[in-house]
């Protein structure tokens, strides 16, 4: 029978179920009808079929394939100027027709494993929703990146040193898997609690429902799959322009073209090296690079990011630069590099002992202190503030709920409809699974750090200290992520702590940071996937097994891809030596390298302590701690004003946090698209948004990815680049935007001010 549609072409079955009012009293009620979060009620089904097969041959084959493919593509793209990050949503859509095809052609006869009584079916029936979810969780493991690759890259491409491949592989694996134990400790708070709703998961939940509901093509409209294919083909065809024929289209800064001889005008107008006023791009990779697709962010989070971005870039940085704070005019206004007092790039070789790879204090005293661009300095200050604001925001806005949840957890009282269904139909993952895995990973981490001649420089106590920091911050950061889709990181505070305790060792610093930062990130990722499975009613043990295998596969493929590129490509990460228009500039790794110098070689005592130039940045800890207080007071004074509670100071403070890797033009494009689709279109054309928004995002991502891979393996790997012309340069043609404006500072290709 033909499915009925509303006036906008949305299937009526896609509308949310009729629900009874939710009883908010978790402690006094054993029965509640649905989630207390409106977005969850509108998106997540309250039905379950526990008879559906989950860990089938199709799940393993398509899941591992998707995981490996996304791992390769994301690592491949991470070395490029616009390091597009492909999410699991792309795989989520792509595997559906493959799963249905396998269900149609594979034999249904049981296959017996030789020498055992075990058997399985290649085709246990129609391709079902739960298989699809587990394949997507596999893909999630491949889409989230492997932070330890930063260490391998800076050692080989920037410090030009050798690292033992087994040490690098153990570092990669242990940092990715150490967080599973922390997830086991906190899953009661961050998964079972109905208030921890993980908004990013609703993208996939709504897409699952759309893809698995039977759909007939509406009159004068396209089905969702047809729409996805149209977007995919269009994005694929168009991306040959910014990727190969006209790379300059990734940042168009017309102000620089008008005032070609004015340093000030180019600082104001450059989208890559300046404030980007009037700058824009015609490239989806520019939009989605670094910050991800804006179509996947809640509208309130986009608004908070906008406020933070504009206050940081167009108020704080402009005032600080033109008042010459920290001698700002001696250096570029925005730069991830470090400098000496004369505006020249810092010569690290003079302060690093090549024999033992440790800080050379005498060389430092004879040379120069480390200076940063004003933006680089304030980004560190804002990072301090973000961490402090996260703690105080969670304490003020969620402290009472967390306390109630703590009491409810010990009495096992979380009982919304989704939790009831999971407890009724499936066995929970035993806690000893998590703890055993963590103990194994801690042991392997000790081997990686203490073995191989101490190449990684970090002693065993550093690993244990990193674990302690993660356990302290896990709950507040988990709450922020589970409610806002923003995830404050521990990277800066980790660098600060180990920099004071164990200074002068760059690899020890970045390894400690990775164990602290990434084990928390992986725990959050694990919990997010568990919440997705919670919403989709997947057996918890199946989710655990899939995540475990997916993490091993992803770690191996990320490491293998990076090692291949680092050992086979000449001049990777060195833009001055690459061909004109080459994308292989490694902006993210450049930031990581300079951070290793600031925190590891020179150390925080000589940067942000009493011996440094930036000691005032420590006031940002206090600013961040106090920032949520006025918002909390307003929310108490005006409880009827719901928009007040949507003001999120940790997000606002960190609004421009990715700009050392990204640029202003990336942010401007991201904001423009995000506001248009997730605020304007969402409010004016909600039916269209519900039907097409996430599919549009997936199609654009996938098209860009496929064209970039095609161009590289057919042309660019053979050094066949586009025709030489003005638009071939991967630049916005603002050569003066990186020039100093202080009198007497002489930098190559820049005018001297008097």
N, C-alpha and C positions, 0 to 999 in steps of 0.2 A: 504494500500500500504506500502511496506517495506521502512523503513527510510534509506536514504543513509548515509554512514560513510566515514570518511577520512581514510588515511593509518594507523593511530594510534588507530582507533576504536572509535573516538569521533564523535557523530552525527553532521552532517553539520549544523543542525539547532541550535547547541550550539555555533556556531561561532558568534561573535558580528555583529550587524547589520551594513549595509553600512550607514555612517553618513556624513552629510555635515560638513564643518569646523565650529568650534565653534567661535562665536563672543564674545570676552572677555569684551567688553565695556558694563557693566551692566547698567550704568547710561544713555547711549545714545541709547540703543537698546531695543525695546519691544519684539523682537522675536529672540530667540537663538535656535539652533537646538538640542543641547545636552549638557552634562556636560563638564566643562573645565578640569576635572580630567580624565586622560586616563584610570585608573583602573576602574572608574565608567562606562565610555563608553564601556569598554570591558565586563562588567559584568551585568549591569542593563538594563532591557528592557524598551523601551520607549512606550510600549503599555499598555492599560488598558481596563478592562471590568467592568464598574460600576454596572452592573446588577447582579454580583455574590453575593449570600447571604454570610453574614459574621458571625454575632452572632447567630449561629444555636445551636441546642441541642448538636450536635457533638462537636462544639467549646467549649461549657461550660463543657461537661463531660470529654473530653480528656484533655482540658486545665487545669482544676482544678486537675485532676488526675496527670498529668505531673508535675505541680507545687508542689503538695504535695510530690510526689515521689522524685524529685530532692532536695527539702528542707530537707527531712528526710536523704537522702543519704549523702548530703554535710555536714550536721551537724554531722552525724554519723562519717564520715571520718575526721572531723576537729580535733577530739581528738587523732587521730592516728599519729604515727611518720611520715609517708609519707601521708600527708593530701590531698589526691587526690581531686581535685575540678572538679566536673562533670558539664560541660557546657550544655546549652540548645541545642547544636547541636546533642547530643545523643538523646534527646527527639524528636528533629526535624525529625530525621530519623525513630525512633521507632514508632511514631504515624501515619506515612503514611499508612502502611498496615492496622492498626487498623481503621483509618478513612475510607479507601476503604471497609473494611469488614462491618463496620456499614452502609455504603451507600448501600451495597448489601443485607443486611438482615433486616434492620429496616423497619417497615411499613411506607408508604408514606401518610397515612390518617392523616388529621389534628386532633390535640388534643385540645379540648376546655377546658379552665380553668374554673372550677365550680364557679358559681356566677358572672361571668364576661362575656363580649362579646369578650374577647381575645382568640385567638387560635394560635397554632404553629404546625409545622410539625417536627416530629422526623427525617424525611428524605427528605429534600427539593431538592434532586437531587444528582448528582455525588459529591464526596468529592473534594472541589476545593482549589485552591492556597491560597485564602484569609482566608479561615478557617484555613488552615495549618499555615499561618503566625501568626494569632492571638493565636493559640495554642502555638506556639513557644514563643510569647511574654509572655504568661502565664508562660511558662517554664523558661524564663529569670528571672522572679521574684523569682523563686525557686532556681536559680543557683548562685545568686550573694552574698549569705551569709548575716548574720545579726550580725553586729559588736557588738551590745549591749550584745550579749551572752558572750562576753569576760568579761564584768563586772559581770554578774551573776556567771560565772565560777570562777573568782579569789576570789569573796566574799565567795563562798561555798567551793571550793576545795583548795585554797591557804591560805586565811585569816581565814577559818573555822568559819565563822559567818553566821547568818541568814539574809535573805532578804525576805521581804513580796512578795509572788508570784504576787499579783496584781500590786505592784509597779514595779516589774521586767517586767511584761507583758506590762504595759503602757510605760515604758522606751523603750522596744523593738518596740512597734508599732509606737510611736511618732518619734523616730529617723529614722525609715524607711520611714515615710510618710511626714515628714516636708519639704523635698526637692522638693516636687511637685510644690509648689508656685514659687520657684526659677527657676524651669524649665519653668514655664509659662512666666516669665519675659524675659528669654534669648532665647526662642525657635526661635525667628525671626533671631537671629544671628547664632545660632548653628544648626538649622534644615533647615530653608528656604535657607540659603546661600549655593550655589553650591560648594563653596570652602571648606566647612566643610563636609568632605566626609566620615568620620567614617570608617576607613579601616576594622575594625573587622566585621562590618555588611556585607561586601562583601563576607565573608566566608559563611554566611547564604544565601545571595542572590544567589550566584552561586550554592549552594546546592539545593535551592528551584527550580531553573531552571532545574538542572540535574534530580531532582526527579519527576518533573511534565511533563517533555518532554517524549513523548512516545519513548520507547527504545526497540529495538530488539537486542538480544544477538549477538555481533560480532563473526565472525568466529575465533575459537581458542582463545576466550576471555570470560570474564564474564560481565554480566550486573552490574550496580552499586550496586543494591541490593544484588546480589549474592556475589560481592566482599565484601560488608559490612558484610554479614553473615559469610564468610570465616574468615575475620579478627576477628569478634566477638567471634567465637568459638575458634579460635587459642589463642586469648588473654585470654579468660576465662579458657581454659585448662592449659595454661602456668602459670597463676598467682597463682596457688596452690603451686608452687615451692617457689617464694620469700615470699609469704604471710604465708605459713604454714610449709613447709618442710625445707626450706633453707633460712631463713630471712637474713643471712649474705651476701647473694648475692646482697642485696640492696646497698652495699658499699664494694668494694674489693680494699684494699690498700696494694699492694704487697710489697711496700717499708718497711712497718712495719714488715712484716714477715721475711725480710732479716736481718734488723738491730733491733733485738728484745730488745736490752738493751740500745739503744741510744735514748735519749729524743729528741735531735735535728733532727735525721732522722725521727722519728715518727711525730714530728711537721711538717716537710716538706711533709711527705707522707700521713698523715691521711686525708681521704676524709670527715670525720665527724667532727673532732676537730682541723684539721690543714689546711695546704695549699693545700693538695690533689694532689700533683704532682705524676702522674702515677696512680691515683685512678680512678676507673670506676665502673659501675653497670650494671647488666643484668636484669633490672626491669623497666617497663614502668611507674609505679607509682613514681619511683625515678625521672624519666625524667619530668613528668607532674606535680608533686607536687609543690606547692607554686607559681611557675611562669606560670602555665597553659601549655597547649600543645604548643610546639614550632612550630607545623605545621600551627598554626593560625596567626603567626606574619609575617609582611612584612619583606623582606630580609634586607632592610636598617635599620630597627629597631633592628634586630638581630645583625647586625654589630656594631651599636652603643652600644648595651648592652655588646658585647664581649670586645670592647675597654675599656669601663668603668670597667668591671669586672677584666680584666687583670691589668689595671693601679692601681686599688684599692688593689687587693689581692696580686699581685706579684711585685708591686713597692712600693706603699705607706705603706702598712702594714709591708712588710718585712723590709724596711728601718727603720720604726718607732720602730719595735720590737727589732731589733738587735742593734739599737743605744740606747735602753732602754728609749725611750720617755715616760713620765708619769709613770716611774717605771714599764714599761710593763712586764719585765721579772719576776716580782713577781706573775704574774697571767697567766692563759692560754692565748695563742695568740688569739684564737677565742672562745668566750663564751658569752651567753646571761645573765649570772648571775652577781651579784655584790659581792664585797669582801671587807674585811677590809685590813689594811696595811700589815698584816702578811700572806696574801694569803688565808685566810679562808673565806668560804661563810659568807656573812654579816648576822648577827643576828638581824632581823627586830624587834623582840619582845623587844629589849632593847631601841628602839627609837620610839616606837608606844605605846601610852597610850591605854590600852585595854578597859578602861571605856568609854571614849568618842571617841575612834578611831581617835585620832589626834596625831600630832607630839609631842614627848616628848623631849623638847630641853635639859633639864638637862641630860637625859639619853644619848642623842647624844654627848653632850660635854664630858661626862664621858667615852664614849665608843670609837668611831673611826669615821673618815670620810669615805664616800662611795667611793670605787675605782671600776673601770671597766676594763675589758680586753681592750687591745689597739684597737681591731677591734670594739668593742661596742662603744668606745669613738669616733672613726672616723666615724662610721655610723651616729652618731648624727651630727657630723660636716658636713658630706656630705648631710644629710637631710636639714640642714640650707642652704647649697649651692644650693641644688636642687630647693628649693622654690624661692630663689632669682633669680636663673638662669631662672626659668620659667617665671617670670615677665619680665625680661629684654629680653629674647628670643622672647616672644610674642610682646613686644613693638617694637623691632627692625625689626623682620621678618614679622610681621602681623599687625603692628600699622596702616600703611597707608590703608591697605585693611579693617581693622576694622572700621576706620573712614569713608571710602567710604560706607561700609555696614551700618554704623549707619545712614548716610544721606539717603541711599537707603531704609533702614527700615522704616524711617518716611514717605518716599514717596511710600513705598510698591513696590519697584522696583526689587526685586529678581525674576528672570523670566527665569530660565532654563526650559527645557521641563518637568521635574518632578514637579516643582512648579506650572507650568501652568496647568498641568493635575489635580493636587490636588485642585487647586482653582476652576477649571471649574466644577469638578464632585462632590465635597464634601464640607459640611459646616465645618468651623473651630471650635475648642473647644472654648467656651466663656471664656474670661479671668477670670470672676468671679468664675468659677469652681475652678480654681487654687487657687485664693486668699481665697475663703471661706474655702477650705480644709486646707490651711496653718493656718488660724486663729483658726480653731478647734483644730489642732494639737498643736499649741502654747499653747492654754488653757490647753489641756491635759498634755503637758509637764510640765507646772507650777504645776499642781496637783501632778504629779509623783515626782517632785523635792521637793516641799514644804510640801506635805502631808506625811502620813505614818511615823510620828515622825521624819521627816527629815533624813530618812535612807540614802538617796542618797547625802546628805550634800550640794548640790548645791543650792544657792538662786536663786530667779526669775531673778535677773539682769544677772546672768551667762548665762541663756538661751538666753536672748536678745543680749548679747555680742557675743555669738557664732554665732547667726544669722547675725550680722553685719560683722563678719570676713568672713563668707561664701559669702555674697553679694560682698565683695571687691575682693575676689579671683576667683569668679565663672567664669568670662569671660576668663581670661588668661588660667586657667586650662582647661576649656572647649575647647578652641582652640587647646591646646597641644593634648588633648585626641582625638579630632575630626580629627586631621591630622596625628597623629603618632601611635595611639593605646597604648600610654603610659599615665598614669594618675598620676601626682604628687599629694600627699596628704597633708592635713592640720593637720595631727595628731600631728606632732612634734611642729609646731608653736602654735597650740592650747594648748598643754601641757606647753609650755614655758610661754605663756601669763597668763593663769590661775594660774600657779605655782608661778608667781611673785605677782599676785593680791590677791590670796586666798590660801596661802601656808599651808602645814601641814595637808591637808585633802585628803587622797588618793582617796576616792570615788568621791568627788567633782571634782577632777582633771580628772579622766577618764570619768565621765559623761559629763563634759564640752567638752572634746576632742571628745566624741562620737557625741554630738549634732553638733559640728562644722564640724568634718570630714565626718560623715556619711550622714548628710543632703546634703552635696555637692556631695558625691558619688551617692546618690540616685537621685539627680537632673541630674547628668551625665548619669546614667542608663536610666532614663526616657527619656531624650533627644536622647540617642542612639537608644532606641526602637522606638521613634517617627521617627527617620531618617530611620530605617528599614521599618516602615510602609509607610513612604514617598516614598522610592524606590519601594515598592511593591504595592503602590496605595491602601492603606487601609483607610477607613473612619476615620478621626481623633477622633471623638467621641467614636467610637468602641474601638480604641486603648486606650483612656483614661479610659474607663470603665474596660477593661481587665486588665490594669496595676493596677488600684485601687483595684479590687477584688484579683488579684494575689498577691499583696503586703500584704493584710490582711491574706490570706491563708498561704503565705510563713512565715510571722512573727509568726503566731500561731504554725505552724508545727516545725519551728526551735526552738522556745521556748519550746514546749512540748517535743521534742526529747532531748534537752539539760537537761531539768529538770528531765526527766526519767533517763538518764545516770548518772547525778550527784547524784541522790538520791538512785540509785539502785546498782551502781558498787563500790565495795570496792577499795580504793587506786587509784582511777582514778587520773591521772596526777602526780603520785608519782612513778617514775621508780624504785627506790630502794626497794619498797614494792610490786611491780608487779611480776608475774611469769616470768621466763626466756623466752625471745622471744616475750613478750607481746608488742603490738603496741600502747598501750594506754598511751603514754608518754606526749602528749599535748605540743609539742614544741612551737607552736604559742601562746598559753595561758601563757606559762612560760615567754616569752618575754613581753607580756602585763603586767603580774604581776610585773616583775622587773621594767618596766617603771613606774608603779604606785608608786613604792617606790622612784625612782629617782626624778620624777617630783611632786608627790603628797605628800609623807611623808617628805622626806628631802627637796625637792624644788630646783628650778633652781638657787636660790641665793647661795646655798651651794654646787652646782654642777658646774654651768657654770658662776656664778657671782663672785663678789669680795671675797666671802668666800669659793669658791670652788677650786678644783684642775684642772678644765678643762676650765678655762676662755678663753684660746687661741682658743678654738673651735669657738668662736664668729667671728673670722676672716673669717670663711667660708661663712658668709653672704656676705662679700665684694668680696670674690673669685667668688662666684656664680653669683653675680650681674655683674661682669666684664667678666666672661667666654665666653658668646656668642658674645662679641664685636669683637674679632679677626676673628671669622667665618663670621660675618656679613660684616666686611671690605673686606675679601677675596671674598665673594659673589658679592660685588659691584665692586671690581677690575677685577674679572674674571667672568662676567655673563654667558659666554659660557660654563663654567665648572659646569654642572648641579650637579655633585656629591658633590660640596662644600655645596650646600643648604641642602643636606641630612645629614650633620654633625649636630647633635642635642645635644647641651651641657647638657640640663636637663636630657636627657636619659643617656648620657655618665656618668654624675656625679652620677646618681642614679643606675648605672648598677649593682652594687652588693647590692642594698638596701634591698633585701629579705633574706640576708644570716644569719641574726640572727635566723630566723625560719628555713630556708633551710640550706644546707651545701654546701661545695665546690663541692662535688660529684654530688649534684643535678644540680648545674650550669654547670659542665663539660658535663654531659650527655645531658642537655637541649641544650647547645651550639652545641654539636656534631650533634644531630639529626636536629636541626634547620638549621645549615649550609648545611647539606647534602640534605635535602628535599627542603628548601625554597630558596636556592641559587644554588646549583649544579644541582639538579633534575629540578628545575624550569627553569633553563637556557638551559639545555641539552635535557630535555624530557618534554617540556612544555605541550604537548597534554596529556601525562600520568598524569602530575601534575594536570592539569585542571579537569581531569576525576576522579582521585582517591585520591588526597592529603587530602582533608577535610573528606572524607569518611573513610580513613585510621585512621585519628585522632579520629573520633567518635567511630569506632569499637574497637580501643585499649582502650579508656576510658570506654566504656560500659562493655567490657569483664572483666576488672579489678574490676569494681564496683560490678558486679553480683557475681564473685567468692569471693570477700571479704565478701559480705553479707551472702553468702551461708556458708562459713567457720565459720563466727561468730555465726550464729543462729543454726547451727547444731553441732558445736564442741566447739568453744572457749567460748561460753556463759556457757558451762558446765565444763569449766576448762580442756578440753581435748586438750592439746597442742601437737605439734609434738614431735618426739622421741628426747631424750636428746643427743645432740652431739655438736661438735664445731660450726657447721653452724647454730644451732638454735638461737644463740644470735643475737639480733638486734644491731649489732656492727661491726665495721671494724677491731676489734682486734688490736687496737693501744692504749693500756692502758696508755702509757707515753705521748701521744700527748697533754694531758691537764695539764701536770706538769709544775710548774714554773722552770725557769733556773737561777734565781737570787741566789747568795750565801746566805746560812743560812736559806732559807725559807723551812719550814717543812710542807708538806702536806701528808695526808694519801695515802699510796701505791705509793709514788713518792720518788726517790732518793734525797738526800740533796747535793747541789753543794757547794763547798768550794773555 
